[in-house]
Amino acid sequence: MTSLTKKRFLVVDDEPAVRLLVFTILSEAGYTVEADLLEEIHDMLDK
C-alpha cells in the first residue's frame, strides 16, 4: 500500500515579493506550489 502525504505551508505576508521568494524556494525544493497563488502574487507585483 502506498501512502501519499502532502505537506502544506501557509505563507502569510503582505509583501508580494516575500511571498514570491518563499514560493520559488519551495518549488525549487520539490514542493508543489498552487498556480493560482502564484498568479495572484504576480498580479500584486505588477500593480
mmJSON file of the N, C-alpha and C atoms, coordinates in Angstrom:
{"data_MODEL":{"atom_site":{
"group_PDB":["ATOM","ATOM","ATOM","ATOM","ATOM","ATOM","ATOM","ATOM","ATOM","ATOM","ATOM","ATOM","ATOM","ATOM","ATOM","ATOM","ATOM","ATOM","ATOM","ATOM","ATOM","ATOM","ATOM","ATOM","ATOM","ATOM","ATOM","ATOM","ATOM","ATOM","ATOM","ATOM","ATOM","ATOM","ATOM","ATOM","ATOM","ATOM","ATOM","ATOM","ATOM","ATOM","ATOM","ATOM","ATOM","ATOM","ATOM","ATOM","ATOM","ATOM","ATOM","ATOM","ATOM","ATOM","ATOM","ATOM","ATOM","ATOM","ATOM","ATOM","ATOM","ATOM","ATOM","ATOM","ATOM","ATOM","ATOM","ATOM","ATOM","ATOM","ATOM","ATOM","ATOM","ATOM","ATOM","ATOM","ATOM","ATOM","ATOM","ATOM","ATOM","ATOM","ATOM","ATOM","ATOM","ATOM","ATOM","ATOM","ATOM","ATOM","ATOM","ATOM","ATOM","ATOM","ATOM","ATOM","ATOM","ATOM","ATOM","ATOM","ATOM","ATOM","ATOM","ATOM","ATOM","ATOM","ATOM","ATOM","ATOM","ATOM","ATOM","ATOM","ATOM","ATOM","ATOM","ATOM","ATOM","ATOM","ATOM","ATOM","ATOM","ATOM","ATOM","ATOM","ATOM","ATOM","ATOM","ATOM","ATOM","ATOM","ATOM","ATOM","ATOM","ATOM","ATOM","ATOM","ATOM","ATOM","ATOM","ATOM","ATOM"],
"id":[1,2,3,4,5,6,7,8,9,10,11,12,13,14,15,16,17,18,19,20,21,22,23,24,25,26,27,28,29,30,31,32,33,34,35,36,37,38,39,40,41,42,43,44,45,46,47,48,49,50,51,52,53,54,55,56,57,58,59,60,61,62,63,64,65,66,67,68,69,70,71,72,73,74,75,76,77,78,79,80,81,82,83,84,85,86,87,88,89,90,91,92,93,94,95,96,97,98,99,100,101,102,103,104,105,106,107,108,109,110,111,112,113,114,115,116,117,118,119,120,121,122,123,124,125,126,127,128,129,130,131,132,133,134,135,136,137,138,139,140,141],
"type_symbol":["N","C","C","N","C","C","N","C","C","N","C","C","N","C","C","N","C","C","N","C","C","N","C","C","N","C","C","N","C","C","N","C","C","N","C","C","N","C","C","N","C","C","N","C","C","N","C","C","N","C","C","N","C","C","N","C","C","N","C","C","N","C","C","N","C","C","N","C","C","N","C","C","N","C","C","N","C","C","N","C","C","N","C","C","N","C","C","N","C","C","N","C","C","N","C","C","N","C","C","N","C","C","N","C","C","N","C","C","N","C","C","N","C","C","N","C","C","N","C","C","N","C","C","N","C","C","N","C","C","N","C","C","N","C","C","N","C","C","N","C","C"],
"label_atom_id":["N","CA","C","N","CA","C","N","CA","C","N","CA","C","N","CA","C","N","CA","C","N","CA","C","N","CA","C","N","CA","C","N","CA","C","N","CA","C","N","CA","C","N","CA","C","N","CA","C","N","CA","C","N","CA","C","N","CA","C","N","CA","C","N","CA","C","N","CA","C","N","CA","C","N","CA","C","N","CA","C","N","CA","C","N","CA","C","N","CA","C","N","CA","C","N","CA","C","N","CA","C","N","CA","C","N","CA","C","N","CA","C","N","CA","C","N","CA","C","N","CA","C","N","CA","C","N","CA","C","N","CA","C","N","CA","C","N","CA","C","N","CA","C","N","CA","C","N","CA","C","N","CA","C","N","CA","C","N","CA","C","N","CA","C"],
"label_alt_id":[null,null,null,null,null,null,null,null,null,null,null,null,null,null,null,null,null,null,null,null,null,null,null,null,null,null,null,null,null,null,null,null,null,null,null,null,null,null,null,null,null,null,null,null,null,null,null,null,null,null,null,null,null,null,null,null,null,null,null,null,null,null,null,null,null,null,null,null,null,null,null,null,null,null,null,null,null,null,null,null,null,null,null,null,null,null,null,null,null,null,null,null,null,null,null,null,null,null,null,null,null,null,null,null,null,null,null,null,null,null,null,null,null,null,null,null,null,null,null,null,null,null,null,null,null,null,null,null,null,null,null,null,null,null,null,null,null,null,null,null,null],
"label_comp_id":["MET","MET","MET","THR","THR","THR","SER","SER","SER","LEU","LEU","LEU","THR","THR","THR","LYS","LYS","LYS","LYS","LYS","LYS","ARG","ARG","ARG","PHE","PHE","PHE","LEU","LEU","LEU","VAL","VAL","VAL","VAL","VAL","VAL","ASP","ASP","ASP","ASP","ASP","ASP","GLU","GLU","GLU","PRO","PRO","PRO","ALA","ALA","ALA","VAL","VAL","VAL","ARG","ARG","ARG","LEU","LEU","LEU","LEU","LEU","LEU","VAL","VAL","VAL","PHE","PHE","PHE","THR","THR","THR","ILE","ILE","ILE","LEU","LEU","LEU","SER","SER","SER","GLU","GLU","GLU","ALA","ALA","ALA","GLY","GLY","GLY","TYR","TYR","TYR","THR","THR","THR","VAL","VAL","VAL","GLU","GLU","GLU","ALA","ALA","ALA","ASP","ASP","ASP","LEU","LEU","LEU","LEU","LEU","LEU","GLU","GLU","GLU","GLU","GLU","GLU","ILE","ILE","ILE","HIS","HIS","HIS","ASP","ASP","ASP","MET","MET","MET","LEU","LEU","LEU","ASP","ASP","ASP","LYS","LYS","LYS"],
"label_asym_id":["A","A","A","A","A","A","A","A","A","A","A","A","A","A","A","A","A","A","A","A","A","A","A","A","A","A","A","A","A","A","A","A","A","A","A","A","A","A","A","A","A","A","A","A","A","A","A","A","A","A","A","A","A","A","A","A","A","A","A","A","A","A","A","A","A","A","A","A","A","A","A","A","A","A","A","A","A","A","A","A","A","A","A","A","A","A","A","A","A","A","A","A","A","A","A","A","A","A","A","A","A","A","A","A","A","A","A","A","A","A","A","A","A","A","A","A","A","A","A","A","A","A","A","A","A","A","A","A","A","A","A","A","A","A","A","A","A","A","A","A","A"],
"label_entity_id":["1","1","1","1","1","1","1","1","1","1","1","1","1","1","1","1","1","1","1","1","1","1","1","1","1","1","1","1","1","1","1","1","1","1","1","1","1","1","1","1","1","1","1","1","1","1","1","1","1","1","1","1","1","1","1","1","1","1","1","1","1","1","1","1","1","1","1","1","1","1","1","1","1","1","1","1","1","1","1","1","1","1","1","1","1","1","1","1","1","1","1","1","1","1","1","1","1","1","1","1","1","1","1","1","1","1","1","1","1","1","1","1","1","1","1","1","1","1","1","1","1","1","1","1","1","1","1","1","1","1","1","1","1","1","1","1","1","1","1","1","1"],
"label_seq_id":[1,1,1,2,2,2,3,3,3,4,4,4,5,5,5,6,6,6,7,7,7,8,8,8,9,9,9,10,10,10,11,11,11,12,12,12,13,13,13,14,14,14,15,15,15,16,16,16,17,17,17,18,18,18,19,19,19,20,20,20,21,21,21,22,22,22,23,23,23,24,24,24,25,25,25,26,26,26,27,27,27,28,28,28,29,29,29,30,30,30,31,31,31,32,32,32,33,33,33,34,34,34,35,35,35,36,36,36,37,37,37,38,38,38,39,39,39,40,40,40,41,41,41,42,42,42,43,43,43,44,44,44,45,45,45,46,46,46,47,47,47],
"pdbx_PDB_ins_code":[null,null,null,null,null,null,null,null,null,null,null,null,null,null,null,null,null,null,null,null,null,null,null,null,null,null,null,null,null,null,null,null,null,null,null,null,null,null,null,null,null,null,null,null,null,null,null,null,null,null,null,null,null,null,null,null,null,null,null,null,null,null,null,null,null,null,null,null,null,null,null,null,null,null,null,null,null,null,null,null,null,null,null,null,null,null,null,null,null,null,null,null,null,null,null,null,null,null,null,null,null,null,null,null,null,null,null,null,null,null,null,null,null,null,null,null,null,null,null,null,null,null,null,null,null,null,null,null,null,null,null,null,null,null,null,null,null,null,null,null,null],
"Cartn_x":[0.849,0.0,0.894,0.545,1.3,0.576,1.324,0.752,1.198,0.244,0.558,0.448,1.478,1.485,1.771,0.932,1.152,1.505,2.559,2.903,2.423,1.765,1.233,1.839,2.121,2.636,1.66,1.405,0.588,1.533,1.666,2.555,1.702,1.931,1.166,2.143,2.091,2.942,2.297,2.247,1.617,2.506,3.782,4.722,4.772,4.268,4.234,5.607,6.642,7.982,8.454,8.108,8.479,7.732,6.448,5.667,6.232,6.593,7.153,8.47,9.303,10.576,10.363,9.448,9.17,8.615,7.689,7.13,8.183,9.084,10.154,11.077,11.447,12.324,11.653,10.378,9.663,9.529,9.232,9.082,10.425,11.512,12.843,13.229,12.685,12.979,12.102,11.214,10.402,8.981,8.586,7.219,6.306,5.054,4.064,3.513,3.54,3.03,1.776,0.707,-0.558,-0.444,-0.773,-0.586,-1.43,-2.627,-3.479,-2.877,-2.147,-1.5,-0.345,0.379,1.472,0.945,-0.164,-0.766,-1.199,-1.758,-2.183,-0.978,0.129,1.336,1.872,1.917,2.389,1.502,0.2,-0.718,-0.441,-0.16,0.121,1.436,2.425,3.714,3.607,2.678,2.513,1.854,1.197,0.471,1.418],
"Cartn_y":[-1.176,0.0,1.239,2.201,3.441,4.529,5.218,6.315,7.635,8.469,9.78,10.824,11.595,12.629,13.966,14.925,16.274,17.174,17.929,18.938,20.263,21.022,22.305,23.408,24.509,25.684,26.822,27.564,28.761,29.948,30.69,31.845,33.083,33.741,34.941,36.108,36.934,38.118,39.092,40.332,41.335,41.75,41.417,41.829,40.777,41.086,40.103,39.546,40.373,39.9,38.799,38.919,37.89,36.6,36.711,35.521,34.826,35.615,35.05,34.336,34.93,34.318,32.985,32.956,31.72,30.651,31.015,30.042,29.526,30.405,29.981,28.988,29.279,28.375,27.024,27.037,25.777,24.971,25.625,24.879,24.318,25.047,24.542,23.355,23.323,22.23,21.01,21.113,19.965,19.972,21.043,21.137,21.615,21.233,21.68,23.022,23.979,25.311,25.521,25.952,26.139,27.31,27.052,28.03,29.284,29.138,30.316,31.304,30.802,31.697,32.442,31.763,32.429,33.509,33.241,34.245,35.468,35.226,36.329,37.182,36.538,37.267,38.085,37.486,38.215,39.425,39.273,40.389,41.51,41.155,42.156,42.869,42.148,42.764,43.712,43.429,44.261,45.604,45.717,46.958,48.035],
"Cartn_z":[0.0,0.0,0.0,-0.81,-0.895,-0.128,0.697,1.463,0.845,0.51,-0.045,1.054,1.196,2.215,1.551,1.836,1.324,2.493,2.308,3.299,2.751,3.593,3.151,3.999,3.35,4.021,3.791,4.821,4.686,4.815,3.75,3.762,3.961,5.068,5.377,5.453,4.465,4.413,3.448,3.822,2.966,1.807,1.873,0.833,-0.264,-1.464,-2.548,-2.908,-2.822,-3.18,-2.231,-0.954,0.024,-0.277,-0.594,-0.932,-2.161,-3.174,-4.394,-4.1,-3.272,-2.902,-2.19,-1.233,-0.494,-1.431,-2.295,-3.232,-4.203,-4.633,-5.537,-4.854,-3.625,-2.871,-2.664,-2.283,-2.055,-3.335,-4.442,-5.695,-6.158,-5.947,-6.297,-5.418,-4.197,-3.269,-3.531,-4.523,-4.891,-4.361,-3.7,-3.21,-4.329,-4.258,-5.224,-4.762,-5.654,-5.349,-6.178,-5.529,-6.227,-7.199,-8.445,-9.517,-9.315,-8.773,-8.614,-7.631,-6.634,-5.688,-6.344,-7.207,-7.915,-8.847,-9.515,-10.395,-9.594,-8.419,-7.556,-7.147,-6.826,-6.432,-7.599,-8.777,-9.955,-10.235,-10.069,-10.276,-9.274,-8.021,-7.0,-7.29,-7.818,-8.139,-9.328,-10.243,-11.431,-11.133,-9.999,-9.662,-9.21],
"occupancy":[1.0,1.0,1.0,1.0,1.0,1.0,1.0,1.0,1.0,1.0,1.0,1.0,1.0,1.0,1.0,1.0,1.0,1.0,1.0,1.0,1.0,1.0,1.0,1.0,1.0,1.0,1.0,1.0,1.0,1.0,1.0,1.0,1.0,1.0,1.0,1.0,1.0,1.0,1.0,1.0,1.0,1.0,1.0,1.0,1.0,1.0,1.0,1.0,1.0,1.0,1.0,1.0,1.0,1.0,1.0,1.0,1.0,1.0,1.0,1.0,1.0,1.0,1.0,1.0,1.0,1.0,1.0,1.0,1.0,1.0,1.0,1.0,1.0,1.0,1.0,1.0,1.0,1.0,1.0,1.0,1.0,1.0,1.0,1.0,1.0,1.0,1.0,1.0,1.0,1.0,1.0,1.0,1.0,1.0,1.0,1.0,1.0,1.0,1.0,1.0,1.0,1.0,1.0,1.0,1.0,1.0,1.0,1.0,1.0,1.0,1.0,1.0,1.0,1.0,1.0,1.0,1.0,1.0,1.0,1.0,1.0,1.0,1.0,1.0,1.0,1.0,1.0,1.0,1.0,1.0,1.0,1.0,1.0,1.0,1.0,1.0,1.0,1.0,1.0,1.0,1.0],
"B_iso_or_equiv":[0.0,0.0,0.0,0.0,0.0,0.0,0.0,0.0,0.0,0.0,0.0,0.0,0.0,0.0,0.0,0.0,0.0,0.0,0.0,0.0,0.0,0.0,0.0,0.0,0.0,0.0,0.0,0.0,0.0,0.0,0.0,0.0,0.0,0.0,0.0,0.0,0.0,0.0,0.0,0.0,0.0,0.0,0.0,0.0,0.0,0.0,0.0,0.0,0.0,0.0,0.0,0.0,0.0,0.0,0.0,0.0,0.0,0.0,0.0,0.0,0.0,0.0,0.0,0.0,0.0,0.0,0.0,0.0,0.0,0.0,0.0,0.0,0.0,0.0,0.0,0.0,0.0,0.0,0.0,0.0,0.0,0.0,0.0,0.0,0.0,0.0,0.0,0.0,0.0,0.0,0.0,0.0,0.0,0.0,0.0,0.0,0.0,0.0,0.0,0.0,0.0,0.0,0.0,0.0,0.0,0.0,0.0,0.0,0.0,0.0,0.0,0.0,0.0,0.0,0.0,0.0,0.0,0.0,0.0,0.0,0.0,0.0,0.0,0.0,0.0,0.0,0.0,0.0,0.0,0.0,0.0,0.0,0.0,0.0,0.0,0.0,0.0,0.0,0.0,0.0,0.0],
"pdbx_formal_charge":[null,null,null,null,null,null,null,null,null,null,null,null,null,null,null,null,null,null,null,null,null,null,null,null,null,null,null,null,null,null,null,null,null,null,null,null,null,null,null,null,null,null,null,null,null,null,null,null,null,null,null,null,null,null,null,null,null,null,null,null,null,null,null,null,null,null,null,null,null,null,null,null,null,null,null,null,null,null,null,null,null,null,null,null,null,null,null,null,null,null,null,null,null,null,null,null,null,null,null,null,null,null,null,null,null,null,null,null,null,null,null,null,null,null,null,null,null,null,null,null,null,null,null,null,null,null,null,null,null,null,null,null,null,null,null,null,null,null,null,null,null],
"auth_seq_id":[1,1,1,2,2,2,3,3,3,4,4,4,5,5,5,6,6,6,7,7,7,8,8,8,9,9,9,10,10,10,11,11,11,12,12,12,13,13,13,14,14,14,15,15,15,16,16,16,17,17,17,18,18,18,19,19,19,20,20,20,21,21,21,22,22,22,23,23,23,24,24,24,25,25,25,26,26,26,27,27,27,28,28,28,29,29,29,30,30,30,31,31,31,32,32,32,33,33,33,34,34,34,35,35,35,36,36,36,37,37,37,38,38,38,39,39,39,40,40,40,41,41,41,42,42,42,43,43,43,44,44,44,45,45,45,46,46,46,47,47,47],
"auth_comp_id":["MET","MET","MET","THR","THR","THR","SER","SER","SER","LEU","LEU","LEU","THR","THR","THR","LYS","LYS","LYS","LYS","LYS","LYS","ARG","ARG","ARG","PHE","PHE","PHE","LEU","LEU","LEU","VAL","VAL","VAL","VAL","VAL","VAL","ASP","ASP","ASP","ASP","ASP","ASP","GLU","GLU","GLU","PRO","PRO","PRO","ALA","ALA","ALA","VAL","VAL","VAL","ARG","ARG","ARG","LEU","LEU","LEU","LEU","LEU","LEU","VAL","VAL","VAL","PHE","PHE","PHE","THR","THR","THR","ILE","ILE","ILE","LEU","LEU","LEU","SER","SER","SER","GLU","GLU","GLU","ALA","ALA","ALA","GLY","GLY","GLY","TYR","TYR","TYR","THR","THR","THR","VAL","VAL","VAL","GLU","GLU","GLU","ALA","ALA","ALA","ASP","ASP","ASP","LEU","LEU","LEU","LEU","LEU","LEU","GLU","GLU","GLU","GLU","GLU","GLU","ILE","ILE","ILE","HIS","HIS","HIS","ASP","ASP","ASP","MET","MET","MET","LEU","LEU","LEU","ASP","ASP","ASP","LYS","LYS","LYS"],
"auth_asym_id":["A","A","A","A","A","A","A","A","A","A","A","A","A","A","A","A","A","A","A","A","A","A","A","A","A","A","A","A","A","A","A","A","A","A","A","A","A","A","A","A","A","A","A","A","A","A","A","A","A","A","A","A","A","A","A","A","A","A","A","A","A","A","A","A","A","A","A","A","A","A","A","A","A","A","A","A","A","A","A","A","A","A","A","A","A","A","A","A","A","A","A","A","A","A","A","A","A","A","A","A","A","A","A","A","A","A","A","A","A","A","A","A","A","A","A","A","A","A","A","A","A","A","A","A","A","A","A","A","A","A","A","A","A","A","A","A","A","A","A","A","A"],
"auth_atom_id":["N","CA","C","N","CA","C","N","CA","C","N","CA","C","N","CA","C","N","CA","C","N","CA","C","N","CA","C","N","CA","C","N","CA","C","N","CA","C","N","CA","C","N","CA","C","N","CA","C","N","CA","C","N","CA","C","N","CA","C","N","CA","C","N","CA","C","N","CA","C","N","CA","C","N","CA","C","N","CA","C","N","CA","C","N","CA","C","N","CA","C","N","CA","C","N","CA","C","N","CA","C","N","CA","C","N","CA","C","N","CA","C","N","CA","C","N","CA","C","N","CA","C","N","CA","C","N","CA","C","N","CA","C","N","CA","C","N","CA","C","N","CA","C","N","CA","C","N","CA","C","N","CA","C","N","CA","C","N","CA","C","N","CA","C"],
"pdbx_PDB_model_num":[1,1,1,1,1,1,1,1,1,1,1,1,1,1,1,1,1,1,1,1,1,1,1,1,1,1,1,1,1,1,1,1,1,1,1,1,1,1,1,1,1,1,1,1,1,1,1,1,1,1,1,1,1,1,1,1,1,1,1,1,1,1,1,1,1,1,1,1,1,1,1,1,1,1,1,1,1,1,1,1,1,1,1,1,1,1,1,1,1,1,1,1,1,1,1,1,1,1,1,1,1,1,1,1,1,1,1,1,1,1,1,1,1,1,1,1,1,1,1,1,1,1,1,1,1,1,1,1,1,1,1,1,1,1,1,1,1,1,1,1,1]
}}}
